[in-house]
Amino acid sequence: MQRIRLRYTKRGRLRFTSHRDFQRAFERALRRAEVPMAYSAGFTPHPKVSYANAAPTGTGSEAEYLEIALTQARDPEQLRLLLDESLPAGLDIVEAVEARTGGLADRLTASVWELRLDGVDPAEARRAVEAFNAADTVEVQRLTKNGVRTFDARSAVVSLESVETHGSQVDRPNDQPCAILRLVVRHVTPAVRPDDVLSGLSAVADLAPPVPAAVTRLAQGLFDEETGTVTDPLAPDREAAAPEPHTAGATAAAKAPA
């Protein structure tokens, strides 16, 4: 059985698709692409697809991951192209590697998010970020199926900063003020989501964007404590698949006459 790990995106209007919507679209794409999927046992077999830490509905993402199991070996890049062609634009399969190392989910311990706050002055956003970072705890509330839950949104945040927009038309499509925040957050229980951090900014600094924030996950992976960065979770599989370089001695031996 071959296992393939895929990175996919949720862009544009497709960020409003739920995880269940994506699952249905992806399983249709598997059938259209005639992927030789492995199936679970039992009375209702399902294709063996493992989804990892999907982004909330309404948020964009450049770094969503899943793993599929095949009954026949396939070239990862050719498989990526077939699946990408079978999905709607915005749900894009951007990378595929053969699984050669340990569990993928164990490498997804943190995320990098970008929060675009249209109508918010960058100076106001910076003041709110400073207040949030200075706080020891920031309690927020979230409505769950079991009622309202109160938890600390500060402890999971590794870093939160206001970044410059440089006045580009991409960052600022109109003349209204716009603040861009960059957030690195650990995956903990209960999960701290970007909207929880926005609630925390409102609690500590009365930051209230006039329109909902546009949120995009930029990266997801293992958090490196030394560098403070989120690493690529597919890198170990790529490295394991790379051919080993020939040593000088081996090359000389290969060229030596018999």
Accessible surface in RSA format (square Angstrom, percent):
REM  Atomic radii and reference values for relative SASA: ProtOr
REM  Chains: A
REM  Algorithm: Lee & Richards
REM  Probe-radius: 1.40
REM  Slices: 20
REM RES _ NUM      All-atoms   Total-Side   Main-Chain    Non-polar    All polar
REM                ABS   REL    ABS   REL    ABS   REL    ABS   REL    ABS   REL
RES MET A   1   150.85  78.1  70.06  46.4  80.79 192.4  60.62  51.5  90.23 119.5
RES GLN A   2    21.49  12.0  14.68  10.7   6.81  16.2  12.33  26.2   9.17   7.0
RES ARG A   3    89.88  37.7  86.47  44.1   3.41   8.1  27.51  37.6  62.36  37.8
RES ILE A   4     0.00   0.0   0.00   0.0   0.00   0.0   0.00   0.0   0.00   0.0
RES ARG A   5     0.75   0.3   0.75   0.4   0.00   0.0   0.00   0.0   0.75   0.5
RES LEU A   6     0.00   0.0   0.00   0.0   0.00   0.0   0.00   0.0   0.00   0.0
RES ARG A   7    60.19  25.3  60.19  30.7   0.00   0.0   5.06   6.9  55.12  33.4
RES TYR A   8     4.77   2.2   4.77   2.7   0.00   0.0   0.29   0.2   4.48   5.5
RES THR A   9     0.02   0.0   0.02   0.0   0.00   0.0   0.02   0.0   0.00   0.0
RES LYS A  10    10.62   5.2   9.42   5.8   1.21   2.9   6.93   6.2   3.69   3.9
RES ARG A  11    97.84  41.1  92.30  47.1   5.54  13.2  40.92  55.9  56.93  34.5
RES GLY A  12    49.17  60.6   0.00   N/A  49.17  60.6  37.46 102.8  11.71  26.2
RES ARG A  13   208.53  87.6 197.41 100.6  11.13  26.5  73.30 100.2 135.23  82.0
RES LEU A  14    41.26  23.0  40.87  29.2   0.39   1.0  41.26  29.0   0.00   0.0
RES ARG A  15    72.49  30.4  72.49  37.0   0.00   0.0  11.14  15.2  61.35  37.2
RES PHE A  16   118.63  59.3 103.78  64.3  14.84  38.6 104.16  63.2  14.46  41.4
RES THR A  17    26.29  18.7  24.54  24.9   1.75   4.2  26.18  35.2   0.11   0.2
RES SER A  18    34.06  28.8  33.32  44.5   0.74   1.7  28.12  59.9   5.94   8.3
RES HIS A  19    60.61  33.1  52.57  36.5   8.04  20.6  48.12  49.6  12.50  14.5
RES ARG A  20   165.01  69.3 162.85  83.0   2.16   5.1  38.39  52.5 126.62  76.7
RES ASP A  21    54.96  38.5  50.14  49.9   4.82  11.4  14.71  34.6  40.25  40.1
RES PHE A  22     3.16   1.6   2.85   1.8   0.31   0.8   3.16   1.9   0.00   0.0
RES GLN A  23    54.78  30.6  54.69  40.0   0.09   0.2   7.72  16.4  47.06  35.7
RES ARG A  24   121.95  51.2 116.96  59.6   4.99  11.9  57.93  79.2  64.02  38.8
RES ALA A  25    10.50   9.6   9.44  14.6   1.05   2.4   9.81  13.8   0.69   1.8
RES PHE A  26     0.00   0.0   0.00   0.0   0.00   0.0   0.00   0.0   0.00   0.0
RES GLU A  27    54.82  31.5  53.89  40.8   0.93   2.2   4.34   8.4  50.48  41.2
RES ARG A  28   103.56  43.5 102.77  52.4   0.78   1.9  34.14  46.7  69.41  42.1
RES ALA A  29     0.00   0.0   0.00   0.0   0.00   0.0   0.00   0.0   0.00   0.0
RES LEU A  30     5.78   3.2   4.50   3.2   1.28   3.2   4.77   3.3   1.01   2.7
RES ARG A  31   154.11  64.7 135.11  68.9  19.00  45.2  73.48 100.4  80.63  48.9
RES ARG A  32   148.73  62.4 116.02  59.1  32.71  77.9  57.79  79.0  90.94  55.1
RES ALA A  33    14.26  13.1   0.00   0.0  14.26  32.4   5.63   7.9   8.63  22.9
RES GLU A  34   146.64  84.2 123.62  93.5  23.02  54.8  46.33  89.6 100.31  81.9
RES VAL A  35    15.18  10.0   0.31   0.3  14.87  35.8   1.65   1.4  13.53  36.7
RES PRO A  36    22.89  16.7   9.75   8.9  13.14  47.8  22.89  18.9   0.00   0.0
RES MET A  37    15.92   8.2   4.31   2.9  11.61  27.6   4.31   3.7  11.61  15.4
RES ALA A  38     3.96   3.6   3.07   4.7   0.89   2.0   3.96   5.6   0.00   0.0
RES TYR A  39   117.66  54.9  94.22  53.6  23.44  61.0  62.51  47.0  55.15  68.0
RES SER A  40    40.42  34.2  34.98  46.7   5.44  12.5  33.23  70.8   7.19  10.1
RES ALA A  41   100.88  92.8  67.66 104.4  33.22  75.6  77.21 108.7  23.67  62.7
RES GLY A  42    59.42  73.3   0.00   N/A  59.42  73.3  36.39  99.8  23.03  51.6
RES PHE A  43   210.63 105.4 179.78 111.4  30.85  80.3 184.36 111.8  26.27  75.2
RES THR A  44    97.62  69.4  89.72  91.0   7.90  18.8  68.45  91.9  29.17  44.1
RES PRO A  45    70.32  51.2  53.96  49.2  16.36  59.5  53.96  44.6  16.36 101.7
RES HIS A  46   110.60  60.4 110.14  76.6   0.46   1.2  78.87  81.3  31.73  36.9
RES PRO A  47    24.07  17.5  14.87  13.6   9.20  33.4  14.87  12.3   9.20  57.2
RES LYS A  48    87.85  42.9  78.81  48.4   9.04  21.5  45.47  40.9  42.38  45.1
RES VAL A  49    26.23  17.3   2.64   2.4  23.58  56.8   2.69   2.3  23.54  63.8
RES SER A  50    71.45  60.4  64.09  85.5   7.36  17.0  33.13  70.5  38.32  53.7
RES TYR A  51    53.28  24.9  21.60  12.3  31.68  82.4  21.78  16.4  31.50  38.8
RES ALA A  52    12.97  11.9   6.10   9.4   6.87  15.6  11.00  15.5   1.96   5.2
RES ASN A  53    72.13  49.7  47.13  45.5  24.99  60.2  23.08  55.5  49.05  47.4
RES ALA A  54    39.85  36.6  13.91  21.5  25.94  59.0  14.84  20.9  25.00  66.2
RES ALA A  55     5.88   5.4   0.00   0.0   5.88  13.4   0.21   0.3   5.67  15.0
RES PRO A  56    42.66  31.1  31.30  28.5  11.36  41.3  42.66  35.2   0.00   0.0
RES THR A  57    82.20  58.5  55.89  56.7  26.32  62.7  41.90  56.3  40.30  60.9
RES GLY A  58    25.15  31.0   0.00   N/A  25.15  31.0  12.12  33.3  13.04  29.2
RES THR A  59    15.34  10.9  15.34  15.5   0.00   0.0  15.34  20.6   0.00   0.0
RES GLY A  60     4.68   5.8   0.00   N/A   4.68   5.8   4.68  12.8   0.00   0.0
RES SER A  61     0.28   0.2   0.00   0.0   0.28   0.6   0.00   0.0   0.28   0.4
RES GLU A  62    49.85  28.6  49.71  37.6   0.14   0.3  25.42  49.2  24.43  19.9
RES ALA A  63     3.10   2.9   3.10   4.8   0.00   0.0   3.10   4.4   0.00   0.0
RES GLU A  64     1.24   0.7   1.24   0.9   0.00   0.0   0.29   0.6   0.94   0.8
RES TYR A  65     8.31   3.9   6.78   3.9   1.53   4.0   0.00   0.0   8.31  10.2
RES LEU A  66     0.00   0.0   0.00   0.0   0.00   0.0   0.00   0.0   0.00   0.0
RES GLU A  67    25.71  14.8  24.58  18.6   1.12   2.7   4.59   8.9  21.11  17.2
RES ILE A  68     0.20   0.1   0.00   0.0   0.20   0.5   0.20   0.1   0.00   0.0
RES ALA A  69     8.09   7.4   8.09  12.5   0.00   0.0   8.09  11.4   0.00   0.0
RES LEU A  70     0.00   0.0   0.00   0.0   0.00   0.0   0.00   0.0   0.00   0.0
RES THR A  71    84.31  60.0  54.27  55.0  30.04  71.6  49.19  66.1  35.12  53.1
RES GLN A  72   100.71  56.3  94.13  68.8   6.58  15.7  31.82  67.7  68.89  52.2
RES ALA A  73    79.73  73.3  57.82  89.2  21.91  49.8  58.00  81.7  21.72  57.5
RES ARG A  74    97.43  40.9  88.92  45.3   8.50  20.2  35.13  48.0  62.30  37.8
RES ASP A  75    79.02  55.3  64.68  64.4  14.34  33.9  31.76  74.7  47.25  47.1
RES PRO A  76    30.05  21.9  30.05  27.4   0.00   0.0  30.05  24.8   0.00   0.0
RES GLU A  77    81.43  46.8  80.38  60.8   1.05   2.5  47.85  92.6  33.58  27.4
RES GLN A  78   105.80  59.2 105.80  77.3   0.00   0.0  35.27  75.1  70.52  53.5
RES LEU A  79     4.78   2.7   3.03   2.2   1.75   4.4   4.19   2.9   0.59   1.6
RES ARG A  80    39.33  16.5  39.33  20.0   0.00   0.0   1.91   2.6  37.42  22.7
RES LEU A  81    68.40  38.1  68.26  48.8   0.15   0.4  68.35  48.0   0.05   0.1
RES LEU A  82    85.62  47.7  84.28  60.3   1.35   3.4  84.43  59.3   1.19   3.2
RES LEU A  83     0.00   0.0   0.00   0.0   0.00   0.0   0.00   0.0   0.00   0.0
RES ASP A  84    43.79  30.7  37.19  37.0   6.60  15.6   0.30   0.7  43.49  43.4
RES GLU A  85   139.16  79.9 102.74  77.7  36.43  86.7  49.23  95.2  89.94  73.4
RES SER A  86    21.68  18.3   9.80  13.1  11.88  27.4   7.64  16.3  14.03  19.7
RES LEU A  87    14.01   7.8   0.37   0.3  13.63  34.3   2.00   1.4  12.01  32.3
RES PRO A  88    65.28  47.6  52.93  48.2  12.35  44.9  64.16  53.0   1.12   6.9
RES ALA A  89    91.16  83.8  69.12 106.7  22.05  50.2  74.12 104.4  17.04  45.1
RES GLY A  90    10.28  12.7   0.00   N/A  10.28  12.7   7.25  19.9   3.03   6.8
RES LEU A  91     2.74   1.5   2.67   1.9   0.07   0.2   2.74   1.9   0.00   0.0
RES ASP A  92    28.18  19.7  28.18  28.1   0.00   0.0   8.88  20.9  19.30  19.2
RES ILE A  93     0.87   0.5   0.00   0.0   0.87   2.1   0.00   0.0   0.87   2.4
RES VAL A  94    46.94  30.9  24.49  22.2  22.46  54.1  26.18  22.7  20.76  56.3
RES GLU A  95    35.06  20.1  33.28  25.2   1.77   4.2  19.92  38.5  15.14  12.4
RES ALA A  96    14.11  13.0   0.00   0.0  14.11  32.1   0.00   0.0  14.11  37.4
RES VAL A  97    14.59   9.6  12.05  10.9   2.55   6.1  14.59  12.7   0.00   0.0
RES GLU A  98    51.25  29.4  47.74  36.1   3.51   8.4   3.76   7.3  47.49  38.8
RES ALA A  99    11.32  10.4   0.00   0.0  11.32  25.8   0.00   0.0  11.32  30.0
RES ARG A 100   125.33  52.6  90.30  46.0  35.03  83.4  21.06  28.8 104.27  63.2
RES THR A 101    44.12  31.4  29.31  29.7  14.81  35.3  40.30  54.1   3.82   5.8
RES GLY A 102    51.47  63.5   0.00   N/A  51.47  63.5  41.39 113.6  10.08  22.6
RES GLY A 103    43.01  53.0   0.00   N/A  43.01  53.0  28.02  76.9  14.99  33.6
RES LEU A 104    10.33   5.8   6.91   4.9   3.41   8.6   6.91   4.9   3.41   9.2
RES ALA A 105    69.03  63.5  54.90  84.7  14.14  32.2  55.50  78.2  13.53  35.8
RES ASP A 106   112.59  78.9  96.22  95.8  16.37  38.7  33.79  79.5  78.80  78.6
RES ARG A 107    27.61  11.6  27.61  14.1   0.00   0.0  17.21  23.5  10.41   6.3
RES LEU A 108    12.54   7.0   2.42   1.7  10.12  25.4   2.42   1.7  10.12  27.2
RES THR A 109    48.70  34.6  44.29  44.9   4.42  10.5  44.38  59.6   4.32   6.5
RES ALA A 110     0.00   0.0   0.00   0.0   0.00   0.0   0.00   0.0   0.00   0.0
RES SER A 111     0.43   0.4   0.43   0.6   0.00   0.0   0.43   0.9   0.00   0.0
RES VAL A 112    23.02  15.2  23.02  20.8   0.00   0.0  23.02  20.0   0.00   0.0
RES TRP A 113    10.15   4.1  10.15   4.9   0.00   0.0   7.90   4.2   2.25   3.6
RES GLU A 114    48.69  28.0  47.95  36.3   0.74   1.8   0.73   1.4  47.97  39.2
RES LEU A 115     0.00   0.0   0.00   0.0   0.00   0.0   0.00   0.0   0.00   0.0
RES ARG A 116    39.95  16.8  39.55  20.2   0.41   1.0  21.34  29.2  18.62  11.3
RES LEU A 117     0.00   0.0   0.00   0.0   0.00   0.0   0.00   0.0   0.00   0.0
RES ASP A 118    45.36  31.8  44.92  44.7   0.43   1.0  17.60  41.4  27.75  27.7
RES GLY A 119    30.20  37.2   0.00   N/A  30.20  37.2  10.30  28.3  19.90  44.6
RES VAL A 120     4.25   2.8   3.44   3.1   0.81   2.0   4.25   3.7   0.00   0.0
RES ASP A 121    66.09  46.3  64.33  64.0   1.77   4.2  22.27  52.4  43.82  43.7
RES PRO A 122    37.51  27.3  37.51  34.2   0.00   0.0  37.51  31.0   0.00   0.0
RES ALA A 123    34.71  31.9  32.67  50.4   2.04   4.6  33.16  46.7   1.56   4.1
RES GLU A 124    67.69  38.9  66.91  50.6   0.77   1.8  19.47  37.7  48.22  39.4
RES ALA A 125     0.00   0.0   0.00   0.0   0.00   0.0   0.00   0.0   0.00   0.0
RES ARG A 126    99.40  41.7  98.23  50.1   1.17   2.8  41.70  57.0  57.70  35.0
RES ARG A 127   150.12  63.0 144.04  73.4   6.08  14.5  69.33  94.8  80.78  49.0
RES ALA A 128     1.65   1.5   1.28   2.0   0.37   0.8   1.31   1.8   0.34   0.9
RES VAL A 129     8.23   5.4   8.23   7.5   0.00   0.0   8.23   7.2   0.00   0.0
RES GLU A 130   116.22  66.7 109.27  82.7   6.95  16.6  45.15  87.3  71.07  58.0
RES ALA A 131    36.19  33.3  23.17  35.7  13.02  29.6  31.09  43.8   5.10  13.5
RES PHE A 132     0.00   0.0   0.00   0.0   0.00   0.0   0.00   0.0   0.00   0.0
RES ASN A 133    57.48  39.6  43.20  41.8  14.27  34.4  22.00  53.0  35.48  34.3
RES ALA A 134    85.14  78.3  49.40  76.2  35.75  81.3  60.92  85.8  24.23  64.2
RES ALA A 135    28.80  26.5  13.95  21.5  14.85  33.8  23.99  33.8   4.80  12.7
RES ASP A 136   135.66  95.0 111.53 111.0  24.13  57.0  35.55  83.7 100.11  99.8
RES THR A 137    87.51  62.2  72.38  73.4  15.13  36.1  44.19  59.4  43.32  65.5
RES VAL A 138     3.35   2.2   0.54   0.5   2.80   6.8   3.35   2.9   0.00   0.0
RES GLU A 139   120.10  69.0 100.85  76.3  19.25  45.8  25.37  49.1  94.73  77.3
RES VAL A 140     7.85   5.2   1.34   1.2   6.52  15.7   7.85   6.8   0.00   0.0
RES GLN A 141   121.32  67.8  98.14  71.7  23.18  55.2  23.79  50.6  97.53  74.0
RES ARG A 142    43.15  18.1  37.70  19.2   5.45  13.0  22.40  30.6  20.75  12.6
RES LEU A 143   141.52  78.8 114.87  82.2  26.65  67.0 114.87  80.7  26.65  71.7
RES THR A 144    45.60  32.4  30.17  30.6  15.43  36.8  35.61  47.8  10.00  15.1
RES LYS A 145   202.77  98.9 154.10  94.6  48.66 115.9 109.29  98.4  93.48  99.6
RES ASN A 146   136.29  94.0  96.85  93.6  39.44  95.0  33.68  81.1 102.61  99.2
RES GLY A 147    29.92  36.9   0.00   N/A  29.92  36.9  27.26  74.8   2.66   6.0
RES VAL A 148    95.50  62.8  60.98  55.2  34.52  83.2  60.98  53.0  34.52  93.6
RES ARG A 149   118.01  49.5 114.50  58.4   3.51   8.4  30.42  41.6  87.58  53.1
RES THR A 150    68.54  48.8  43.32  43.9  25.23  60.1  31.76  42.7  36.79  55.6
RES PHE A 151    19.71   9.9  11.67   7.2   8.04  20.9  19.71  12.0   0.00   0.0
RES ASP A 152    39.51  27.7  28.22  28.1  11.28  26.7  22.56  53.1  16.95  16.9
RES ALA A 153     0.00   0.0   0.00   0.0   0.00   0.0   0.00   0.0   0.00   0.0
RES ARG A 154    45.44  19.1  45.44  23.2   0.00   0.0   5.39   7.4  40.05  24.3
RES SER A 155    86.44  73.0  54.55  72.8  31.89  73.5  45.14  96.1  41.30  57.9
RES ALA A 156     2.25   2.1   0.30   0.5   1.94   4.4   2.21   3.1   0.04   0.1
RES VAL A 157     8.56   5.6   0.46   0.4   8.10  19.5   0.73   0.6   7.83  21.2
RES VAL A 158    51.80  34.1  21.28  19.3  30.52  73.5  27.56  23.9  24.24  65.7
RES SER A 159    49.31  41.7  42.82  57.1   6.49  14.9  39.31  83.7  10.00  14.0
RES LEU A 160     6.30   3.5   0.00   0.0   6.30  15.8   0.00   0.0   6.30  17.0
RES GLU A 161    91.26  52.4  89.90  68.0   1.36   3.2  22.52  43.6  68.74  56.1
RES SER A 162    26.49  22.4   2.77   3.7  23.72  54.6   1.22   2.6  25.27  35.4
RES VAL A 163    37.31  24.6  27.98  25.3   9.33  22.5  32.64  28.4   4.67  12.7
RES GLU A 164   117.47  67.4 100.21  75.8  17.26  41.1  41.81  80.9  75.66  61.8
RES THR A 165    12.39   8.8  10.40  10.5   1.99   4.7   2.02   2.7  10.38  15.7
RES HIS A 166   161.01  88.0 119.50  83.1  41.51 106.2  92.30  95.1  68.72  80.0
RES GLY A 167    46.50  57.3   0.00   N/A  46.50  57.3  22.60  62.0  23.90  53.5
RES SER A 168    44.29  37.4  34.48  46.0   9.81  22.6  41.94  89.3   2.35   3.3
RES GLN A 169   136.37  76.3 126.05  92.1  10.32  24.6  65.69 139.8  70.68  53.6
RES VAL A 170   133.67  88.0 114.12 103.3  19.55  47.1 121.02 105.1  12.65  34.3
RES ASP A 171    42.19  29.5  42.03  41.8   0.15   0.4   0.68   1.6  41.51  41.4
RES ARG A 172    68.38  28.7  66.51  33.9   1.87   4.5   8.25  11.3  60.13  36.4
RES PRO A 173    83.96  61.2  57.74  52.6  26.21  95.3  59.29  49.0  24.66 153.3
RES ASN A 174    86.09  59.4  70.81  68.4  15.28  36.8  37.13  89.4  48.96  47.3
RES ASP A 175   141.49  99.1 115.58 115.0  25.92  61.3  37.34  87.9 104.15 103.9
RES GLN A 176   110.97  62.1 109.56  80.1   1.41   3.4  31.19  66.4  79.77  60.5
RES PRO A 177    46.94  34.2  46.48  42.4   0.45   1.6  46.56  38.4   0.38   2.3
RES CYS A 178     1.87   1.4   1.86   2.1   0.01   0.0   1.86   4.7   0.01   0.0
RES ALA A 179     0.58   0.5   0.00   0.0   0.58   1.3   0.58   0.8   0.00   0.0
RES ILE A 180     8.23   4.7   7.94   5.9   0.29   0.7   7.94   5.7   0.29   0.8
RES LEU A 181     0.00   0.0   0.00   0.0   0.00   0.0   0.00   0.0   0.00   0.0
RES ARG A 182    71.30  29.9  70.81  36.1   0.50   1.2   7.86  10.7  63.44  38.4
RES LEU A 183     0.15   0.1   0.15   0.1   0.00   0.0   0.15   0.1   0.00   0.0
RES VAL A 184    16.54  10.9  16.54  15.0   0.00   0.0  16.54  14.4   0.00   0.0
RES VAL A 185     2.35   1.5   2.35   2.1   0.00   0.0   2.35   2.0   0.00   0.0
RES ARG A 186    82.88  34.8  81.71  41.7   1.17   2.8  23.83  32.6  59.05  35.8
RES HIS A 187    60.54  33.1  32.27  22.4  28.27  72.3  34.65  35.7  25.89  30.1
RES VAL A 188    60.26  39.7  45.10  40.8  15.16  36.5  52.92  46.0   7.35  19.9
RES THR A 189   133.30  94.8 102.27 103.7  31.03  74.0  68.75  92.3  64.55  97.6
RES PRO A 190    32.66  23.8  28.74  26.2   3.92  14.2  32.18  26.6   0.48   3.0
RES ALA A 191    53.38  49.1  47.75  73.7   5.63  12.8  47.91  67.5   5.47  14.5
RES VAL A 192    11.18   7.4   2.14   1.9   9.05  21.8   2.14   1.9   9.05  24.5
RES ARG A 193    80.15  33.7  78.73  40.1   1.42   3.4  19.81  27.1  60.33  36.6
RES PRO A 194     3.26   2.4   3.26   3.0   0.00   0.0   3.26   2.7   0.00   0.0
RES ASP A 195    73.34  51.4  69.12  68.8   4.22  10.0  38.74  91.2  34.61  34.5
RES ASP A 196     4.76   3.3   4.65   4.6   0.10   0.2   0.10   0.2   4.65   4.6
RES VAL A 197     0.12   0.1   0.12   0.1   0.00   0.0   0.12   0.1   0.00   0.0
RES LEU A 198    31.23  17.4  27.30  19.5   3.93   9.9  27.65  19.4   3.57   9.6
RES SER A 199    52.12  44.0  41.96  56.0  10.16  23.4  18.96  40.4  33.15  46.4
RES GLY A 200     0.00   0.0   0.00   N/A   0.00   0.0   0.00   0.0   0.00   0.0
RES LEU A 201     0.27   0.2   0.27   0.2   0.00   0.0   0.27   0.2   0.00   0.0
RES SER A 202    48.07  40.6  45.08  60.2   2.99   6.9  14.45  30.8  33.62  47.1
RES ALA A 203    69.62  64.0  28.90  44.6  40.72  92.6  40.52  57.1  29.11  77.1
RES VAL A 204    53.21  35.0  21.37  19.3  31.84  76.7  27.81  24.2  25.40  68.9
RES ALA A 205    38.94  35.8   9.88  15.2  29.06  66.1  19.78  27.9  19.16  50.8
RES ASP A 206   121.68  85.2 105.09 104.6  16.59  39.2  31.51  74.2  90.17  89.9
RES LEU A 207     3.92   2.2   1.71   1.2   2.21   5.5   1.95   1.4   1.96   5.3
RES ALA A 208    77.31  71.1  53.72  82.9  23.59  53.7  56.94  80.2  20.37  54.0
RES PRO A 209    39.61  28.9  20.54  18.7  19.07  69.3  20.54  17.0  19.07 118.5
RES PRO A 210    95.17  69.4  54.22  49.4  40.95 148.9  66.13  54.6  29.04 180.5
RES VAL A 211    69.92  46.0  66.62  60.3   3.30   8.0  69.32  60.2   0.60   1.6
RES PRO A 212   127.96  93.3 103.30  94.2  24.67  89.7 115.12  95.0  12.85  79.9
RES ALA A 213    25.17  23.1   1.17   1.8  24.00  54.6   1.23   1.7  23.94  63.4
RES ALA A 214    40.42  37.2  33.10  51.1   7.32  16.7  38.00  53.5   2.43   6.4
RES VAL A 215    13.30   8.8  11.05  10.0   2.25   5.4  11.05   9.6   2.25   6.1
RES THR A 216    40.31  28.7  40.31  40.9   0.00   0.0  15.18  20.4  25.13  38.0
RES ARG A 217     5.38   2.3   5.38   2.7   0.00   0.0   0.00   0.0   5.38   3.3
RES LEU A 218    62.19  34.6  45.31  32.4  16.88  42.4  45.33  31.8  16.86  45.4
RES ALA A 219    33.38  30.7  31.98  49.4   1.40   3.2  33.38  47.0   0.00   0.0
RES GLN A 220     2.02   1.1   0.00   0.0   2.02   4.8   0.00   0.0   2.02   1.5
RES GLY A 221     0.00   0.0   0.00   N/A   0.00   0.0   0.00   0.0   0.00   0.0
RES LEU A 222    84.83  47.2  84.81  60.7   0.03   0.1  84.81  59.6   0.03   0.1
RES PHE A 223    22.15  11.1   8.95   5.5  13.20  34.3   8.95   5.4  13.20  37.8
RES ASP A 224    48.04  33.7  40.92  40.7   7.13  16.8  11.31  26.6  36.74  36.6
RES GLU A 225   120.07  68.9  94.64  71.6  25.43  60.5  56.34 109.0  63.73  52.0
RES GLU A 226   170.05  97.6 131.08  99.2  38.97  92.8  51.90 100.4 118.15  96.5
RES THR A 227    89.17  63.4  58.24  59.0  30.94  73.7  65.42  87.9  23.75  35.9
RES GLY A 228    37.04  45.7   0.00   N/A  37.04  45.7  18.42  50.5  18.63  41.7
RES THR A 229    71.90  51.1  67.53  68.5   4.37  10.4  62.52  84.0   9.39  14.2
RES VAL A 230    23.92  15.7   0.66   0.6  23.25  56.0   0.66   0.6  23.25  63.1
RES THR A 231    53.89  38.3  46.88  47.5   7.01  16.7  47.04  63.2   6.86  10.4
RES ASP A 232    60.68  42.5  44.51  44.3  16.16  38.2  33.50  78.8  27.17  27.1
RES PRO A 233     2.54   1.9   1.05   1.0   1.49   5.4   2.54   2.1   0.00   0.0
RES LEU A 234     0.06   0.0   0.06   0.0   0.00   0.0   0.06   0.0   0.00   0.0
RES ALA A 235    25.78  23.7  25.64  39.6   0.14   0.3  25.78  36.3   0.00   0.0
RES PRO A 236    48.41  35.3  44.46  40.5   3.95  14.4  46.10  38.1   2.31  14.4
RES ASP A 237     0.33   0.2   0.00   0.0   0.33   0.8   0.00   0.0   0.33   0.3
RES ARG A 238    88.20  37.0  80.90  41.2   7.30  17.4  55.52  75.9  32.68  19.8
RES GLU A 239   128.47  73.8 110.64  83.7  17.83  42.4  48.12  93.1  80.35  65.6
RES ALA A 240    52.92  48.7  19.28  29.7  33.64  76.5  31.22  44.0  21.70  57.5
RES ALA A 241    51.39  47.3  27.65  42.7  23.74  54.0  28.74  40.5  22.65  60.0
RES ALA A 242    56.75  52.2  40.76  62.9  16.00  36.4  46.05  64.8  10.71  28.4
RES PRO A 243   124.98  91.1 102.24  93.2  22.75  82.7 113.34  93.6  11.65  72.4
RES GLU A 244   155.48  89.3 137.01 103.7  18.47  44.0  52.00 100.6 103.48  84.5
RES PRO A 245   121.44  88.5  99.92  91.1  21.53  78.3 110.31  91.1  11.13  69.2
RES HIS A 246   159.83  87.4 131.12  91.1  28.71  73.5  88.62  91.3  71.21  82.9
RES THR A 247    91.37  65.0  83.55  84.7   7.82  18.6  80.90 108.7  10.47  15.8
RES ALA A 248    89.51  82.3  70.11 108.2  19.40  44.1  77.71 109.4  11.80  31.3
RES GLY A 249    50.98  62.9   0.00   N/A  50.98  62.9  41.11 112.8   9.87  22.1
RES ALA A 250    51.75  47.6  36.61  56.5  15.14  34.4  44.45  62.6   7.30  19.3
RES THR A 251    53.77  38.2  49.51  50.2   4.26  10.2  44.30  59.5   9.47  14.3
RES ALA A 252    62.61  57.6  51.23  79.1  11.38  25.9  57.61  81.1   5.00  13.3
RES ALA A 253    72.33  66.5  49.65  76.6  22.68  51.6  56.99  80.3  15.34  40.6
RES ALA A 254    88.91  81.7  47.71  73.6  41.20  93.7  60.30  84.9  28.61  75.8
RES LYS A 255   163.21  79.6 132.98  81.6  30.23  72.0  88.56  79.7  74.65  79.5
RES ALA A 256    60.71  55.8  39.88  61.5  20.82  47.4  44.99  63.4  15.71  41.6
RES PRO A 257   129.39  94.3 100.92  92.0  28.47 103.5 111.90  92.4  17.49 108.7
RES ALA A 258   151.96 139.7  72.11 111.3  79.85 181.6 110.45 155.5  41.51 110.0
END  Absolute sums over single chains surface
CHAIN  1 A    14260.8      11147.7       3113.1       7744.7       6516.1
END  Absolute sums over all chains
TOTAL         14260.8      11147.7       3113.1       7744.7       6516.1
